Every structure is written in structure tokens, then in C-alpha cells.
Amino acid sequence: MSKLTLSVNDRVVSDAKRYAKKRGISVSKMVEDYLASVAGAASHDVGDAPILRSLRGSLKKADLKGYRKHLAAKYR
């Protein structure tokens, strides 16, 4: 395993540590997972991105007619 030195704003570091602690993982693991997903994005389908995977299926029961009406009214 390699070491990586990063320069990050102190506030970002403390927020990241708090976030990681709540989820029971290390900041190193969060960074590793993020870098792996970014590096893999070039060779994989964009649909494989973690954020997109988490959203998959969330609009199955969406009211498309209502949404189209909303957009039509919004952009008149």
C-alpha cells in the first residue's frame, strides 16, 4: 500500500473526519474509494458511478405528466 500526502483545508479535514466517524470508516478509506471510482470512471460506463447507483430506481413511480406540466409552467 502506498502513502499519499495531500494539502487540504483544516475545516474540510475536520468535517471529513466527523463524516467518516459517523459511518464507521476511515478518511483514508473514503479517499481511496473516491479515487478508485474516479479512476474507474474513465474505463467504465458513467452509470457505474456510486452516486448514480444510489439513485437507480428512485423515480420508478414518478408522475411524468405532472413534472412536464411543472416544467411547462416554470419556463413560460
C-alpha positions as CSV (number, residue, x, y, z in Angstrom):
1,M,0.0,0.0,0.0
2,S,1.3,3.5,-0.9
3,K,1.2,6.6,1.1
4,L,-0.2,9.9,-0.3
5,T,0.3,13.3,1.1
6,L,-2.5,15.9,0.4
7,S,-2.9,19.5,1.3
8,V,-6.5,20.1,2.5
9,N,-8.2,22.9,4.2
10,D,-8.4,22.3,8.0
11,R,-12.2,22.7,8.0
12,V,-12.6,20.1,5.3
13,V,-10.4,17.7,7.2
14,S,-12.4,18.0,10.4
15,D,-15.7,17.7,8.5
16,A,-14.4,14.6,6.7
17,K,-13.3,13.0,10.0
18,R,-16.7,13.7,11.6
19,Y,-18.4,12.2,8.5
20,A,-16.2,9.1,8.5
21,K,-16.6,8.5,12.2
22,K,-20.4,8.6,11.9
23,R,-20.2,5.9,9.2
24,G,-17.6,3.8,10.9
25,I,-14.9,4.2,8.2
26,S,-11.6,5.9,8.0
27,V,-10.9,9.1,6.0
28,S,-8.3,7.1,4.1
29,K,-10.9,4.5,3.1
30,M,-13.2,7.3,1.9
31,V,-10.4,8.9,-0.2
32,E,-9.4,5.5,-1.6
33,D,-13.0,4.7,-2.6
34,Y,-13.4,8.1,-4.2
35,L,-10.1,7.8,-6.1
36,A,-11.0,4.3,-7.3
37,S,-14.4,5.5,-8.5
38,V,-12.9,8.4,-10.4
39,A,-10.1,6.3,-11.9
40,G,-12.6,3.7,-12.9
41,A,-15.0,6.2,-14.4
42,A,-12.7,6.6,-17.4
43,S,-12.9,2.9,-18.2
44,H,-16.4,2.1,-17.1
45,D,-19.9,3.3,-18.0
46,V,-20.8,6.5,-16.3
47,G,-23.9,4.7,-14.9
48,D,-21.5,2.8,-12.6
49,A,-20.7,5.9,-10.6
50,P,-21.6,5.3,-6.9
51,I,-23.9,8.4,-6.8
52,L,-25.8,7.2,-9.8
53,R,-26.0,3.6,-8.5
54,S,-27.6,5.0,-5.3
55,L,-30.2,6.9,-7.3
56,R,-31.1,4.0,-9.6
57,G,-34.8,3.2,-9.4
58,S,-35.8,6.2,-7.3
59,L,-38.1,7.6,-10.0
60,K,-40.0,4.4,-10.9
61,K,-43.2,5.8,-9.6
62,A,-42.6,9.4,-10.8
63,D,-45.5,11.4,-12.2
64,L,-44.0,12.3,-15.6
65,K,-47.2,14.2,-16.7
66,G,-47.1,16.3,-13.6
67,Y,-43.4,17.0,-14.0
68,R,-43.9,18.1,-17.6
69,K,-46.7,20.4,-16.5
70,H,-44.5,21.8,-13.9
71,L,-41.7,22.5,-16.4
72,A,-44.1,24.0,-18.9
73,A,-45.4,26.4,-16.3
74,K,-42.0,27.2,-15.0
75,Y,-40.4,28.1,-18.3
76,R,-43.3,30.0,-19.9
